[in-house]
Amino acid sequence: MEKRNSDIRVIMITYNGSEFIQNQLNSIADQRNIESIEIYDDCSKQHFQQELKALAESVHAPINLHFNEKNIGVVSNVKNALNENLDADLIALSDQDDIWHPEKIQSFKSELISLTSSAEIPILVYSDMRVIDKENNVINPSFWSQFGYEKFEHTLHSLLFGNFVTGAASAFNPALAKYLASMPPNIKSYHDHWLAIAAFTFGKTKRIDKSYNDYRIHGNNQAFYSTRKRSLIDRRLQNVKDILNPELHMKNQFEIAEAFYDIHKDLMDSDKKDIFDQFLRSRSLNYFKQKLYRRRLFEELRIK
């Protein structure tokens, strides 16, 4: 049974993040219900590692540093970090350049505790984010609204079409964290999508329609955001490419769904199997039928 007063252990993944790291650490240190901050640095330059050591001494929060001897990439770093923290009661992931709102961890803890009293059931709480620039100016008060994620119900079926759970805007228990170990290294997706699929398949989830993070857009992640924030013309051009190359349409989504299904299908109930089967069967449809299938599903899931 989980302790009713369990605090949250924060796992921060870093790599040469000098510009914003102190603001983020300060915003985490100001939280209530923090057990510790575990920083996993992916073989950054020596000057940044020295900066982390200095910050660990100056920030008013318990901070433990872990330095990789070689660069292994984000997903592998998160995998290792979660595997080393399965003794935590509750876990929250953190980017190195965001800002957390003061009530985030207290609110997430309350929601997590309300989902279940069993440590064996995977649980996931996730929220929206506010988008800011490098000067802290608000670009968009809702990350979800930028991509239409707030318009439909969040279910396993809609999740297979695209991930709406951001790792740094989520918290979960070790029962969910264990699932990341099964993610194959060749999957071209991020850890948060795999964990979200596991939670929606085997556990309990809670969506919070509120922003508890400031997600910062700057040089190092501008390309990622720009890819998602595409103009109408860009989307039309992508549609043409998908029509000409139908095997590339939703290629990554089908790959992650198939991999998760192949590994975990024996433990799924029949309803969840049906969802995966239906989604994976749509891969054989042509581009236009796939689009129609998606449109019909999201119309059914649209929040009135």
Secondary structure, DSSP 8 states (H G I E B T S, - for coil): ---TT--EEEEEEESS-TTTHHHHHHHHHT-SSEEEEEEEE-S--HHHHHHHHHHHHHSSS-EEEEE-SS---HHHHHHHHHHTTTT-SEEEEE-SS-EE-TTHHHHHHHHHHHH-S-TTS-EEEEEEEEEE-TT--EEES-HHHHHTGGGB---HHHHHHS----GGGEEE-HHHHGGGGGS-TT--S-HHHHHHHHHHHHSEEEEEEEEEEEEE--TTTHHHHHHHS--HHHHHHHHHHHHH-GGGTTHHHHHHHHHHHHHHGGGS-HHHHHHHHHHHHGGGS-HHHHHHHHHHHHHHHB--
